[in-house]
């Protein structure tokens, strides 16, 4: 059962009181246990379109611990679609039984009936090329294509529904950025007086152009590039400690790829007086919590502390 809207949870921390800042978190992670946060928003209109086109198969792309792949597999099962995941990393398919034992994301997708095709990183970079997509149609037959991360015009439309009339009171809307779809929806739906701050999880300035192509406003948003911790899925003990401290103080779990980095950035900017006193901030919790289990397996191998969530 989906919750069509999510609650805003007020955060009470000493630093916020000292700086005169109001901070709330929109708990999009609570919309659904398996299709949570922005993944539900992105898939909503795409699933409708696929049904309108009488497509019976959904095909998309992702990495080994992709939130999108996990959510798509469950959504497909729930709505009667066959699902195919093109997974980055040819080596992952060499011992499929071992993979399912050690990778909770792909195990979950497999249990939902998703079919995998593992491709090299070089081949994966061709995911938007027409000849590669034509080869996939020759191999799998007709399918409804959903891009990596679920981001397309219909995804942006879905993400525009994250903000409600009750959210116009906030001065700043903050969100983590992966493929740019969620922040684009927020930019389009925010009021003129609000500023959207995006916290990219990847290195590089390419996101600016991608977002500009998907939005109808240009003056109300900014990307904060200092909080990616070295790039996508990169993490260190400082970030782990922050995520765990935040969870212990607020009972809100954060994932290490997206929301953890965003919240670290927000709190750091508050410390540095980036926000004017008496500012109000709404941070969007985009979900992604399914990835904690896989990340913790990596942290065990690296002999680093584990990330806390409801399961620990």
N, C-alpha and C positions, 0 to 999 in steps of 0.2 A: 504494500500500500504506500503510495507516494504522499508526502506532505507537500502541497503545492506552494507553501511559503515557509520560510524559516524564521526562527526567533533571533532577536538581537540580544546577546548576553553582555551585560555591563561588566567591565573589568575594574577591580579595585586593587591597585598596587601603590606602594609608597611613592614611587617615582612620579606617578600620574598626579597624585595629590600635591607633591612638591612643585611640579611644573604647571599646575592648573589646567591639566588636559583631561578631557573626557574621552575614554576609549571603549568602544563596544565591538563585539565580534558577531558577524552574521553567521549563524551555525548552519551553513549549507551542507555541512558534513552529515547532518542529521536527517536530511530529506529521505534517504533510503539506505539500508545497510549495505547494499552492493552496487547501487548506481547512485552514488552520492555526489553532492557538490556540483561543480560545473559539468561533470560528465552527464548527469541527467539533463541539465539545461541544453547541452550541445546535441544530445541524441534525440530529444523530444520531437523536434520538427523533421529531423532526418528520417526517423522511423515512420512518421506520417507520410512523408514523401515516397519512401520506399513502397509502402502499401498502396499508395495511389498509382504508382507505376507498375504494380503487380510483380514486384521483385520478391523473390523468395530467399535470396542470399545476400548477406552483408559482408563486404570485404574491407579490411583496413590494415593499417601498419602500426608497428610499435616495437619497443625494446623489450628486454626480458622481464622487466618488472613494471610494465606500462599500466597505469591506472585506466587508461582508455581501453586497452585490450581486455582487461578484467571486466570493466563495466559493459563493454559491447557484448561480450560472451553471454553475460547474464541477461541483458536486455533482449538479445536475439532469442535465447531460450524462452524467455517470458512471453515474447510477442510472436513466436512461431517462425522465426527466421533461422536459416542455416547461417553459420558465421565462419569466416576464414580470416586468420591472422597471418600477415606477412611479417615475420619476426627478424629483426636485425641480429645477425650473428650466425653464420653458417655452422659454426662449431657446436652450437647448442643442440642441433639435431643429431649429433653423432651417437649419443647414448640417451635415447628418449626416455627409457625407464628411469635412469639416474636423474635426468632432468626433472621429471615429475616428482621424484622424491625430494629434491633439493630446492626447487623453485615453487614457492606457494602461489605466485601469481599465475604462472602458466598451468600449474596443476588445477587451479580453480577454473581457468578458462577451458581446459580440457574436459573437466567434469561437467561443464555446461554445454559440451558438444562442439566446441570450436575446433576446426581443422587448422593445422599450422603448416606454413611453408617457411623454412629457414633459409635466409639468403645472406650472402656476404655483405660486408659494409659498403663495398664498392657498388654492388648491385642495388643495395637499399637506397643509395643516393639517387638512383634513377626512378624513384617511386612516383614522380610526377610526370615522367616522360611517356608520351603516347605509345611508343613502340613497346615499352615494358608493360604498360597496362593492357595493351592488345595481346601480348604473350600470356598474361594472366587470364584473360578472357578465353583464349584458346585452350588453356589448361583446365580452367574451372567452370567454363560456361558463363552465362550472363550473371552479373551481380550489380548490386548498388554500392557504389564506391563512397566510402567515408574517409577523408584524409587522415593523416597521422595526427593524433591528438584530438580528432573529431572536429577540427576547425574548418568551417566553410560559412557561407552566407546564412544558412539555416541555423548553424550553431550560434552565430553572432545574434541572430534574432532571438533564440532561446535565452541567451545570456543577458539580453536587454531586460528580461523579466525578473532578474535577481533583485533589483532595487524596486521598492514600493513607495507609495506616497508618504509612508511613515518615515522614510529615510531622508527626506529633504532637509531635515534639521541638521544633518552632519555637514561640516565644512570640507572634510577630506574623506575620500573613499580609497582604501588601499587594497591591492590585490596582487597575488603572485602571478608571474607571466611565464608561460611555456611557449605555446604556438601563437599566442596573441588573440585568440578568439574571445576569451572571457573579458579581458580588459576592453576590447573593442565594443562589446555589448554594453559595458558599464559607461564608457565614454558617450555612446549614443543616447543612453537613457538618463544620464545624470542631469541635474538642473544646471542652469548657467552659472550659478554662484559656487558650485562645487568643483573641487580639484581632484582629479583621479591620479593616484600615484601607483605606478607599476613597479614590481620588484622582480626583474628577470632572474630565472634560474640558470640561464645560459650566458656565456660570455659573447660579446660582439654587439655591434650596433645595427645589425640587420633587422632587428625587430621593429625599429622605428618606422622603416618603410613599409613593412608588412601591416602594421597597425594603421598607418595613414591610409592605406588602400581600403581598409574595412570600416573606416569611421566617417562620420559626417561633421565632426568638429575638429578643430586643430589647436585651440588655445587652452583647453581645460584639462590637459593631462601632461604627465612627465614620467619618464622612466628613470628609476634609481639604480644605477649600474654597479654599485659598490658592495652588493650583498649576495653575490652568487657563490662565494666561497671557493672560487677556482673553476667553476663550471658546472654543467649538469651532473647531478648525482655525486658531486664532490662534497665531502663532509669532514669535519675535524672535531676534536674534543671540545673546543669552545662552543660550537654549534650544538653538539650533543648535550653539554651541560646546560646551555640556555633552554633547549627544548624540555629537558627534564625538570629544571627549576620552574619553568612556566607551568608545566603540568601539575606539579606539586602545589603551586600557589593558586591555580585557577581551576583545576580538574579538567582543563581543555587539552586534549592530545593534539600535537602538531606533527605533520609528516616532515621528514628531513629534506625532501626535494624541493618543495614549494612553500607551504605555509610556515614551516619553521624558519626559513630564510627571510620570508616577508616579515614575520613578527620580530625577528632579531633586528631587521632594518628599521622597523617602526620604533622600537624601544631605543635604538641607538640614536635615531634622529630626534627623539624626544629629549634624550640626555644632552644633545648638542644644540638644543633650543631652535631646531628647524621650524617647529610649529609655534605660532603665536600663543601666548597665554590665553586661556578660555576657549581654545580651539576644541572642536569635537571631531573625532575620527571614527569611521566605521571600517573595520577590517573584514574582508570577505574570506571565510574559511571554505576553501574549495575542495575539501575532502582529501583524497589521496592516502587515507590511513591504512589501506590494504598493503601499501608498500613498506610499512614499518617492519613487518616480519622478515621480508627478504633482506632489507637493509641490516637488520640485526644479525642475520646469518653472516653477512660480510663483516660486520663489526667483531663478531666472535673470532673469525679467522684472523683479523688484524689485531686481536687482543685489546680492543677498545671498549669503553662502557656501552651498555645497551640503551636504546631509546625506550622510555616508559610510555605505555598506553594502558587501556583498560585490561589487556590480557596479561600484563605483568604485575 
